[in-house]
Amino acid sequence: MPQVVTLIANRGATSLTPAIIARVRDAVAGGEPVILSPGEAADILLDAAPDMAAVRGALDGAAIDAIATAEGTDRRKRLLVADMDSTIVTGETLDELADFAGLKPRIAAITTRAMNGELDFKTALRERVAMLRGLPVDALERTWERVRLTPGARELVATMRAHGARCALVSGGFSFFTGRVAALCGFDLHRSNVLLDDGAALTGLVAEPILDRDTKLATLTGLAAELFLPASATLAVGDGANDLDMLRAAGLGVAFRAKPIVAAAAQARVDHADLRALLFAQGYRAAEFVGADDGT
């Protein structure tokens, strides 16, 4: 099956120049490039799977992402399952919530270890939530005021939905935030954990069962089965260790500005570009994008 290497630059920071494209094309003996967005993204078609080491060598340290995919009917995915924190939104909502309890550095350190796969996710979540016992519930609203979408988030969801895909937001975070982010981006559904409160303050507990990496994988496979889709027609994106299983199971699993353990294990990675990269990797041209956003 024909293969494609998609090159994507971080718009506004780096330009994908004709010289860079030519170097990569020559390194992999590719065909004439297809420009998806001038200065930002291009496809290079090949007859066989590319040597990604050769691609990286041709990039010579340039801040350009390269994603290899198979050309064919399943290149444009019909199911998206996305993580929320540090993926669809720029930060970690639990860490920001902890800031209102004066505990951000302490809780953020635990978050980092959990996302690096150093701690059991469920145990780490219960520990962090317990530290927030007594925090007034209005801190949730104040945290929401800090939340910012990752640039390209709205375009990713709107464009895929406009072409018939179903989009799910699945997070180890909390429903207070996933519901709002899902509505803001246009996701079809969201699944996450539930923080418990007594009407005035957080109780320090999270509702059971806790949504973890197994649940994320089950969501991907369950939705694919519900839609009668092969794995090859699915796309998953995330940044933490609890995303790894769904990234491995998806037809295209993308580690987005991910923790080292995730970036090393995922089939594809985006280190420089924004979430538009996931559309370019599916062969969409910028002119086809729906719902342009500014990342707010």
N, C-alpha and C positions, 0 to 999 in steps of 0.2 A: 504494500500500500504506500502511495506517495506520502512523504513526510514534509513538515514545515518547521522552520525555525523562525520564531517571531522575535524581533528586536524592539525593545521599548525603552525610551528615555523618560526621565523625570521632567515633564513639561515645565518650562520656566527656569530649569536649573542646568540641564544638559541638552545638547542638540544631537540628534541622530543624523550625522552628516553622510553624504554620498560616499565619502572615503571610508568611513567605518563600515557601512553596508557592503562596499566592494571587498574590503578585507575579509569579512566574514564569509561572503559568497565564495570567494576564491579558496578560503580555507576548507570549505566543505564541498566544493565543486557543485555549488547550487546553481539554480536557474536565474532568470531575470527577476530582480526583486519587484514585489508588489507594494507600493507605498499605501499604507493605511491612514497615515496622518503625517504630512510633511514635517520633517525635523523631529518627529515623535515616535513613529512606529512603522515597521515594514515587515513583510513576510518574505522569506527565501524558501523556495520549493526545492525538494530533493527527491531522489529516487529511493533512498534508503535512510534508515535512522542516522541522524547526525552524530558526529564525534563532538560531544559537548566540551571536551577538553580543548579541542581545536578551536571551537567557537570562543571560549574564554581567552585563549591565547591571542586570537585575532582582535578581540576587544581591547587587549593590552591595558587593563585596569580602568577603562572608561566606565563611568557610572551608567551603564546600560544593562538592562535585564534581557535575558535570552530564555525563551520557553520553547521546548520542542513538543509538537503535537502531530497526530496523524491527520492527514487531509482526508475528508470524507463526510458522509452524511451526519455523523455524530460529532463533528467538530463544534458545531453550535449546540451547546448543551440545553437540555430541556428541564433540568432540575439544578437549582443552586441551593446549597446549604452553607450558611455563613456563620462564623463566630462573631461575637459583638465586640468585646473589649479589645482594644489595640488592633482591631481589624476594621469593622464597620465604623466604630468610633475611635478617636485617636488615643484615648487613655483608658485607665482601669477604673471603672465606676466605684468599685468597693474601696479602692485606695483613696479616691476623692471623698467618698462618704466618711472615711476614717479621719480625714483632715478636720472635720467638724468636731471630732472627739479628741483632737490633738494627738492622734495616733498614726498619722499617715506614714512616717518613716518606718515605724515598727511593723505595721501591717503590710506595707509595700514590700518590705524585705521578705516576708512570708509568701506574698503573691509571686515574687520573682522566683523563689525556690520552687514553688508549686508548678509554675509555668515552665520551668526548666526540667521538670520531671524528678526533682530531688525529694519531693514530699508527696505523700498520698493526697490526692485532690480533695476527697471528702473530709479527711481529717483536718487538712489545712483550712478548708472553708469553715468548718464548725469552729475551729480555734479563732479565726479572725472575726466571725460573727459574734462569738461569745464576748469578745473584747469591746463590742459596741453596745452592750447591754445598758439601757438607760438613756441612750442618745435620743433626743426628741425626734419625732417622726418628720417634723418640718425640715430636718437636715436632708431628707430625700429630695425635697423640692429644690432646696438650695444647691444640692449636688447636680441635679438635672440642669440647672442654669449654666453649669460649667461644661456640659457635654458638647462636644463638637464632632460632626461627622467627618470621616476621612474623605478627602477629595476623591470624587469619582463614585462614591457610594450610591447616590441617587441615580446616576447614569447607569451604573451596573444593573441595579434592580429594574429600573424603568425600561431599559433596552431589552433585557432578557424577557421580561413579562410581555413587552410589545411583540416579541417574536414567539410567544406561546409557552415560555418556560414558567415553572412554578418556583417560587423563591421562599426559603425558610430561614429564619434567624434562630439559631440554637446556641444558647449561652449557659455557661456555668455561673453567670451573674444572676441578676434579679429581675423579676417580672415588672417591677415598677419602672425599670429602665427599658427592658426589651419591648414592652408594649408601646412605649413612646417612640423608640427608635424604629420599630417596625412600621408604625403609622407614618413617621416622617419620611422613610425611604420607600414605602409601598410594598413591603414584604407581605406575602399571602398569609403567613402564620409565624408565630414565635413561640418558643419553648425555653423555659429557664427555671430558676429556683425562686422560692417565695420567702421573703423575710417576714418574720412574725413580729407583731407589735400588740400592745394592749390598748391601742387607741390614742395613746399619748407619747409612748416611747418604745423603742425596740426592746424586745425581751431577751435578746442575745441568742435566739434560736432561729434555725432555718427549717422550713417544712420538709418532712421526709416523704418519699425518697428523694435524695439529692441527685440532680441531673449532673452526670459526669461524662467521661470519655465514652463509656459503654452506651450511654443514652444518645450521645451525638452520633455514634456509628449506627445505632438502631434507627434513629430518625432518618438518616440518609438511606439506609437499605429499605426501611419501611415505606418511605415516600416513593422510592423508585419502584417498589413492588406495586404500590397502590396505583401508580401511573403507568404500569406495564413498561417500564423503561429498563434497558440494559445498563449495567454499570458504566459503559462507555459514553452514555448520554448524560452523565452527572458531573457536576462541578462542586468541589468543596474548597473552602478557604478558611484559614485560621493561623494563629501564631504560637499557640502554647502546646505543651505536651498532651493536654487533654483533647487536642484536636487531631493528634497523629493517626488514630485508627480510622477516622472518617476520611482524612486526606489520602491514606493508603488505599481505601476502598473505592474512592471516586474515580471516574474516568479521567478526570483532571483534578488533581489535588495540589493546591497552591499554598505554600508557606509564605505568608505575607509579612514582610519585615519581622521575621520570626526569631524565636529563641534559637540558639545554636543547635540544640538537639533536634529541633523540628526542621530547621533549614537543611541539616545534613541528611535527614531521612526522607524528606518529601520528594516527590517526583518532579516538582517544579517549584521555583521560588521567585518572589519579587522582593528585591532588596532596595530598589531605588525609585521606581515609578509609583504612581498612585493606583487606585482600584480600577481605573480605566484599562490597566494592563490586562485584566481578566477578560475584557471585551476584545481587545486586540488579539489575545491568545486564541480566541474563538473565530478569528477572521473578520470581525466587524471593522468596517471603516469608520473613522470619526464622523463622517457625514451621516452615518446611520444611527448615531447615538441619540437617545431620547432622554429628556429631563436633565439638561445641563445644570450643574450645580457648582457652588463655590466652596463647598465643604463646611458650611455653617450648620 
